[in-house]
Amino acid sequence: MAHDHEEPTATAITPAADLRTTLDQLLSEHFTLATTAMMKDYHDAEDTEQAYQALDENAKDMTPAIESVYGEEGAAQFEEIFINHNDYSPDFVEAAKNDAALREEAEAEVDEFVEEFSEFLATATEDNLPKEAAEEVIAAHEQDVIQTFDHYTNEEYEEAYGTYREGFHRMFDISKALSTAITTQMPDKFDNSKADTPAADLRSNLNSLAAEHFALASLEMQKGYDQAADYDFVTWAEDMHTKDFKAAIESIYGTEGAEQFESVWQQDHINAQSDVITAALEEDEQLRSQSEESLQAFAENFGGFLSEATEGKMPAEDATQAIWQHEEQVLQTFDHYTEANYDAAYDSFREGYGFMFGIGENLSEAIVSQMPDKFAADDMPSDMPKTGLGGTADQNSTMLWIAFAAAAVTAAGFLKRKTASK
């Protein structure tokens, strides 16, 4: 079909980038659910069964993605390997409780999975992802899960959540390697698009930071309601987010812009979520209502901020509406949890988590269309556009602009074109 206009030089929406995003979502959700389920199991929590069930559902959801590439036989082989590897998570928990001998058996199962899965990936990708490389990243992932759990059971909570953050982001490295191998193996299937372009990298980076926010916010609210010993350390992990984002904004917009961001983020958003916990514990309906009003104010203020930052590529009304939708998903997940409706809580969590990945498709595309020349070459942006938000722009920091973009949407989670149907 002929076009009477010039095609964009760069885009974040390609078949290859879509594949990478799908793997981003499923693999990172696997890590989040695996670590959460093990924590729940260790304490014999009432929602342990539902956490493990969500973990298995996540594995099954990977099958269609694999089938679309490697057919039914390859997908069936993948599913058998991947779902079975979830079975040893309870073994680590049982070993930590009262059966030290079981630890060796569980570690042997890990080694077997790493060997089997890396062989599968190498064979499936025709060595575009070599077995040794696959073994290295898969083994590192398994150690991230185990070390997070070990620190947790040893009550080394800061180390536990530090390892959690590292392990979470490692999953995005794995999805980049795997999607790049697949698209290199069969370029025609992906319209000769690539999974490792600057625009695809931006999309994945935004996915990573936004999804981690949702995962930590949901976990923090549950821990607060349960008055768990590690509650303060989940909030510490969230504070690490805020600190990173503020530093990035300050390097671009100066102290005034950074403090403006922190004020909106902390007062109307993070503090409001804490008030929701207090309201639930004290059965204070007035405080709950006030908290929701604060979150609505955050949605409106942040929506306006995003619209101005993207020079209208992100309309304020649409952004505000969808930011509030994200906040509603956080609240809904928490409410189901406090009502002991755990099936609904994990369904809501998975829907809200998936919602965050629309960031990659829409916000990154808005940024790329805002400055296409910066994403047409192999290098990431070296400067940023004039947006009129004040402060001093740093014209030499590639990663700071990317970090700003991530910071600007981490709480939003609003750019999914649609959410899963109920």
C-alpha positions as CSV (number, residue, x, y, z in Angstrom):
1,M,0.0,0.0,0.0
2,A,1.5,3.3,-1.0
3,H,1.8,6.2,1.4
4,D,1.9,9.9,0.6
5,H,4.0,10.8,3.6
6,E,7.4,9.9,4.9
7,E,7.5,6.9,7.3
8,P,9.0,7.7,10.7
9,T,12.7,7.0,11.1
10,A,12.3,5.3,14.4
11,T,9.5,3.6,16.3
12,A,9.1,1.7,19.6
13,I,6.2,-0.3,18.2
14,T,7.5,-3.2,16.0
15,P,6.9,-6.9,16.0
16,A,10.3,-7.5,17.6
17,A,9.8,-4.9,20.3
18,D,6.3,-6.4,20.9
19,L,7.9,-9.8,21.4
20,R,10.5,-8.4,23.8
21,T,7.7,-6.6,25.8
22,T,5.8,-9.8,26.1
23,L,8.8,-11.6,27.5
24,D,9.6,-8.6,29.7
25,Q,6.2,-8.9,31.3
26,L,6.0,-12.7,31.7
27,L,9.5,-13.2,32.9
28,S,9.5,-10.3,35.4
29,E,6.1,-11.3,36.7
30,H,7.5,-14.9,37.2
31,F,10.3,-13.4,39.4
32,T,7.9,-11.3,41.4
33,L,5.4,-14.1,42.0
34,A,8.1,-16.7,42.8
35,T,9.7,-14.6,45.5
36,T,6.3,-13.5,46.9
37,A,5.0,-17.1,47.0
38,M,8.1,-18.3,48.9
39,M,7.7,-15.5,51.5
40,K,4.0,-16.3,51.9
41,D,4.8,-20.1,52.2
42,Y,7.5,-19.5,54.8
43,H,4.9,-17.8,57.1
44,D,2.1,-20.2,56.2
45,A,0.1,-17.2,55.0
46,E,-3.5,-17.7,54.1
47,D,-2.9,-16.7,50.5
48,T,0.0,-19.1,49.9
49,E,-2.0,-21.4,47.7
50,Q,-3.2,-18.5,45.6
51,A,0.3,-17.1,45.2
52,Y,1.6,-20.4,43.9
53,Q,-1.4,-20.7,41.6
54,A,-0.7,-17.3,40.1
55,L,2.9,-18.4,39.6
56,D,1.7,-21.5,37.6
57,E,-0.8,-19.4,35.6
58,N,2.1,-17.1,34.7
59,A,4.0,-20.1,33.3
60,K,1.1,-21.3,31.3
61,D,0.6,-17.8,29.9
62,M,4.1,-18.1,28.4
63,T,3.0,-21.0,26.2
64,P,1.1,-19.0,23.6
65,A,4.1,-16.7,23.1
66,I,6.4,-19.6,22.6
67,E,3.9,-21.4,20.4
68,S,3.6,-18.4,18.1
69,V,7.3,-18.7,17.4
70,Y,8.1,-22.4,17.7
71,G,4.8,-24.2,17.2
72,E,2.8,-26.5,19.4
73,E,5.5,-29.1,20.0
74,G,8.1,-26.5,21.1
75,A,5.5,-24.8,23.3
76,A,4.6,-28.0,25.0
77,Q,8.2,-28.8,25.7
78,F,8.8,-25.3,27.1
79,E,5.7,-25.5,29.3
80,E,6.7,-28.8,30.8
81,I,10.2,-27.6,31.7
82,F,9.1,-24.2,33.0
83,I,6.1,-25.2,35.0
84,N,7.9,-28.1,36.6
85,H,10.7,-25.8,37.8
86,N,8.2,-24.0,40.0
87,D,7.8,-27.2,42.0
88,Y,11.1,-26.8,43.8
89,S,10.2,-23.4,45.3
90,P,8.2,-25.1,48.1
91,D,11.2,-27.4,48.7
92,F,13.4,-24.4,49.6
93,V,10.7,-23.1,51.9
94,E,10.4,-26.5,53.7
95,A,14.1,-26.8,54.0
96,A,14.3,-23.3,55.6
97,K,11.5,-24.4,58.1
98,N,12.6,-27.7,59.4
99,D,14.3,-30.0,56.8
100,A,17.9,-28.9,56.1
101,A,18.6,-32.1,54.1
102,L,15.9,-31.0,51.6
103,R,18.0,-28.0,50.7
104,E,20.6,-30.1,48.8
105,E,17.8,-31.8,46.8
106,A,16.3,-28.5,45.9
107,E,19.6,-27.1,44.8
108,A,20.2,-30.2,42.7
109,E,16.8,-29.6,41.0
110,V,17.9,-26.0,40.3
111,D,21.0,-27.3,38.6
112,E,19.0,-29.7,36.6
113,F,16.6,-27.0,35.4
114,V,19.4,-24.7,34.4
115,E,20.9,-27.5,32.3
116,E,17.6,-28.6,30.7
117,F,16.3,-25.1,30.0
118,S,19.5,-23.7,28.6
119,E,19.7,-26.7,26.3
120,F,16.1,-26.1,25.2
121,L,16.8,-22.4,24.5
122,A,20.0,-23.1,22.6
123,T,18.4,-25.7,20.4
124,A,15.2,-23.7,19.8
125,T,17.1,-20.6,18.8
126,E,19.6,-22.6,16.7
127,D,22.4,-21.3,18.9
128,N,21.5,-17.7,18.4
129,L,21.4,-17.9,22.2
130,P,24.4,-20.1,23.0
131,K,23.9,-22.7,25.7
132,E,26.7,-21.2,27.8
133,A,25.2,-17.8,27.7
134,A,21.8,-19.2,28.5
135,E,23.2,-21.2,31.4
136,E,24.9,-18.1,32.9
137,V,21.8,-15.9,32.9
138,I,19.4,-18.6,34.0
139,A,21.7,-19.7,36.9
140,A,22.0,-16.0,37.9
141,H,18.2,-15.7,38.0
142,E,17.8,-18.8,40.1
143,Q,20.4,-17.5,42.5
144,D,18.6,-14.1,42.7
145,V,15.4,-15.9,43.9
146,I,17.3,-18.1,46.3
147,Q,19.4,-15.3,47.8
148,T,16.4,-13.1,48.2
149,F,14.6,-15.8,50.1
150,D,17.7,-16.7,52.2
151,H,18.2,-13.1,53.2
152,Y,14.5,-12.9,54.0
153,T,14.5,-15.9,56.3
154,N,17.6,-14.7,58.0
155,E,15.8,-11.4,58.7
156,E,18.3,-9.5,56.6
157,Y,15.6,-7.5,55.0
158,E,17.6,-4.7,53.5
159,E,19.8,-7.2,51.7
160,A,16.7,-9.2,50.7
161,Y,15.1,-6.2,49.0
162,G,18.3,-5.1,47.5
163,T,18.7,-8.6,45.9
164,Y,15.0,-8.5,44.9
165,R,15.6,-5.3,42.9
166,E,18.7,-6.7,41.2
167,G,16.9,-9.9,40.4
168,F,13.8,-8.2,39.1
169,H,15.8,-6.1,36.6
170,R,17.9,-9.1,35.5
171,M,14.7,-10.6,34.0
172,F,14.7,-7.8,31.5
173,D,18.2,-8.6,30.5
174,I,17.1,-12.2,29.9
175,S,14.1,-11.1,27.8
176,K,16.4,-8.8,25.7
177,A,18.8,-11.6,25.0
178,L,16.1,-14.1,24.2
179,S,14.0,-11.8,22.0
180,T,17.2,-10.7,20.1
181,A,18.1,-14.3,19.5
182,I,14.7,-15.2,18.2
183,T,14.3,-12.2,15.9
184,T,17.8,-12.8,14.6
185,Q,17.0,-16.5,13.9
186,M,13.8,-15.7,12.0
187,P,13.8,-12.1,10.8
188,D,11.0,-12.5,8.2
189,K,8.6,-13.5,11.0
190,F,9.2,-10.2,12.6
191,D,9.2,-8.0,9.5
192,N,13.0,-7.7,9.8
193,S,12.6,-5.5,12.9
194,K,15.0,-5.8,15.7
195,A,14.5,-6.2,19.4
196,D,17.6,-4.3,20.5
197,T,17.1,-0.9,18.9
198,P,17.3,2.3,21.0
199,A,13.6,2.7,20.9
200,A,13.0,-0.9,22.0
201,D,15.5,-0.4,24.8
202,L,13.6,2.7,25.9
203,R,10.3,0.8,25.9
204,S,11.8,-2.0,27.9
205,N,13.5,0.3,30.4
206,L,10.2,2.1,31.1
207,N,8.5,-1.3,31.4
208,S,11.0,-2.4,34.0
209,L,10.7,0.6,36.3
210,A,7.0,1.0,36.0
211,A,6.3,-2.7,36.7
212,E,8.6,-2.7,39.7
213,H,6.8,0.2,41.1
214,F,3.5,-1.7,40.9
215,A,5.0,-4.8,42.4
216,L,6.5,-3.0,45.3
217,A,3.5,-0.8,46.0
218,S,1.2,-3.9,46.1
219,L,3.6,-5.8,48.3
220,E,4.2,-2.8,50.6
221,M,0.5,-2.3,51.2
222,Q,0.0,-6.0,52.1
223,K,3.0,-6.0,54.4
224,G,1.7,-2.8,56.1
225,Y,-1.7,-4.3,56.6
226,D,-0.1,-7.5,58.1
227,Q,2.2,-5.4,60.2
228,A,5.1,-7.5,58.9
229,A,8.6,-7.2,60.3
230,D,9.9,-6.3,56.8
231,Y,7.4,-3.6,56.1
232,D,9.9,-0.8,56.6
233,F,12.3,-2.4,54.1
234,V,9.7,-2.6,51.4
235,T,9.2,1.1,51.8
236,W,13.0,1.5,51.8
237,A,13.0,-0.2,48.3
238,E,10.3,2.2,47.2
239,D,12.4,5.1,48.6
240,M,15.3,3.9,46.4
241,H,13.0,4.4,43.4
242,T,12.1,7.9,44.5
243,K,15.7,8.8,45.2
244,D,16.8,7.6,41.8
245,F,14.0,9.5,40.0
246,K,14.6,12.7,41.9
247,A,18.3,12.7,41.0
248,A,17.6,12.1,37.4
249,I,15.1,15.0,37.2
250,E,17.4,17.3,39.1
251,S,20.2,16.7,36.6
252,I,17.8,17.7,33.8
253,Y,15.5,20.3,35.3
254,G,17.5,21.5,38.3
255,T,16.6,21.5,42.0
256,E,13.3,23.3,41.6
257,G,12.0,20.7,39.1
258,A,13.2,17.8,41.2
259,E,11.7,19.0,44.4
260,Q,8.4,19.7,42.6
261,F,8.4,16.0,41.4
262,E,9.3,14.7,44.9
263,S,6.5,16.8,46.5
264,V,3.8,15.5,44.1
265,W,5.1,12.0,44.2
266,Q,5.6,11.7,47.9
267,Q,2.7,13.7,49.4
268,D,-0.1,12.9,47.0
269,H,1.0,9.4,46.1
270,I,3.3,7.4,48.3
271,N,1.9,9.0,51.5
272,A,-1.6,8.5,50.4
273,Q,-1.0,4.8,49.9
274,S,0.3,4.6,53.4
275,D,-2.8,6.3,54.6
276,V,-4.9,3.7,52.8
277,I,-3.2,1.0,55.0
278,T,-3.9,3.0,58.2
279,A,-7.5,3.5,57.2
280,A,-7.9,-0.2,56.7
281,L,-6.3,-1.1,60.0
282,E,-8.3,1.5,61.9
283,E,-11.5,1.0,59.8
284,D,-11.4,4.8,59.2
285,E,-13.7,5.5,56.3
286,Q,-13.0,9.2,56.4
287,L,-9.2,8.7,56.1
288,R,-9.8,6.3,53.2
289,S,-11.9,8.9,51.4
290,Q,-9.2,11.5,52.0
291,S,-6.6,9.1,50.7
292,E,-8.5,8.5,47.5
293,E,-8.9,12.3,47.0
294,S,-5.1,12.6,47.3
295,L,-4.6,9.9,44.7
296,Q,-7.0,11.6,42.4
297,A,-5.1,14.9,42.8
298,F,-1.9,13.1,42.1
299,A,-3.4,11.6,38.9
300,E,-4.5,15.1,37.7
301,N,-1.2,16.8,38.6
302,F,1.0,14.1,37.2
303,G,-1.1,13.9,34.0
304,G,-0.6,17.6,33.4
305,F,3.2,17.2,34.1
306,L,3.5,14.4,31.6
307,S,1.5,16.3,28.9
308,E,3.8,19.3,29.3
309,A,6.9,17.2,29.3
310,T,6.0,15.4,26.1
311,E,4.9,18.6,24.4
312,G,1.4,17.4,24.1
313,K,2.2,14.0,22.7
314,M,0.6,12.6,25.8
315,P,-2.7,14.5,26.2
316,A,-3.3,15.6,29.8
317,E,-6.9,14.3,30.0
318,D,-6.0,10.8,28.7
319,A,-3.0,10.6,31.0
320,T,-4.9,11.7,34.0
321,Q,-7.7,9.2,33.4
322,A,-5.3,6.3,33.0
323,I,-3.1,7.3,35.9
324,W,-6.2,7.1,38.1
325,Q,-7.1,3.7,36.5
326,H,-3.7,2.5,37.7
327,E,-4.3,3.8,41.2
328,E,-7.7,2.1,41.2
329,Q,-6.0,-1.2,40.4
330,V,-3.6,-0.8,43.3
331,L,-6.5,-0.1,45.6
332,Q,-8.6,-3.0,44.2
333,T,-5.7,-5.4,44.8
334,F,-5.3,-4.2,48.3
335,D,-9.1,-4.3,49.1
336,H,-9.4,-7.9,47.9
337,Y,-6.5,-8.8,50.1
338,T,-7.9,-7.2,53.2
339,E,-11.2,-8.9,52.5
340,A,-9.4,-12.3,52.4
341,N,-10.6,-12.7,48.8
342,Y,-7.2,-14.0,47.7
343,D,-8.3,-15.4,44.3
344,A,-9.5,-11.9,43.3
345,A,-6.5,-10.3,44.8
346,Y,-4.1,-12.2,42.6
347,D,-6.3,-11.8,39.6
348,S,-6.3,-8.0,40.2
349,F,-2.6,-8.0,40.8
350,R,-1.9,-9.7,37.5
351,E,-4.2,-7.4,35.6
352,G,-2.7,-4.3,37.2
353,Y,0.9,-5.6,36.6
354,G,0.1,-6.2,33.0
355,F,-1.4,-2.7,32.7
356,M,2.0,-1.2,33.4
357,F,3.5,-2.6,30.3
358,G,1.4,-0.4,28.1
359,I,4.0,2.2,29.0
360,G,6.3,0.7,26.5
361,E,3.9,0.9,23.6
362,N,2.6,4.4,24.2
363,L,4.9,6.5,26.2
364,S,8.0,5.4,24.5
365,E,6.4,5.9,21.2
366,A,5.4,9.4,22.3
367,I,9.0,10.1,23.2
368,V,10.4,8.6,20.0
369,S,8.0,10.6,17.9
370,Q,8.9,13.7,19.9
371,M,12.6,13.4,19.0
372,P,12.9,10.7,16.2
373,D,16.4,11.6,15.2
374,K,17.6,10.6,18.7
375,F,16.3,7.0,18.2
376,A,17.2,6.5,14.5
377,A,20.8,5.8,15.1
378,D,22.5,3.2,17.4
379,D,23.2,5.7,20.1
380,M,20.7,6.7,22.7
381,P,19.6,10.4,23.1
382,S,22.4,12.8,24.1
383,D,20.0,15.6,24.9
384,M,16.4,16.4,25.4
385,P,13.9,18.8,23.9
386,K,13.0,22.2,25.4
387,T,9.8,21.6,27.3
388,G,9.4,24.9,29.3
389,L,9.3,23.1,32.6
390,G,12.1,25.2,34.0
391,G,15.5,24.2,35.4
392,T,18.7,23.5,33.6
393,A,18.9,20.9,30.9
394,D,21.9,18.6,30.9
395,Q,22.7,18.3,27.2
396,N,25.3,15.6,27.6
397,S,23.6,12.8,29.6
398,T,22.0,10.1,27.6
399,M,20.9,7.9,30.5
400,L,19.6,10.8,32.6
401,W,17.1,11.6,29.9
402,I,16.1,8.0,29.8
403,A,15.9,7.9,33.6
404,F,13.7,11.0,33.5
405,A,11.3,9.4,31.1
406,A,11.2,6.4,33.4
407,A,10.7,8.5,36.4
408,A,7.9,10.5,34.8
409,V,5.8,7.4,34.3
410,T,6.7,4.9,37.0
411,A,3.5,5.7,38.9
412,A,1.4,6.1,35.9
413,G,1.0,2.7,34.4
414,F,-1.6,4.2,32.2
415,L,-0.6,3.5,28.7
416,K,-2.1,0.1,28.1
417,R,-4.6,0.3,25.3
418,K,-6.8,-2.1,27.1
419,T,-6.8,-4.3,30.2
420,A,-7.6,-7.9,30.5
421,S,-11.4,-8.6,30.6
422,K,-12.9,-9.6,33.8
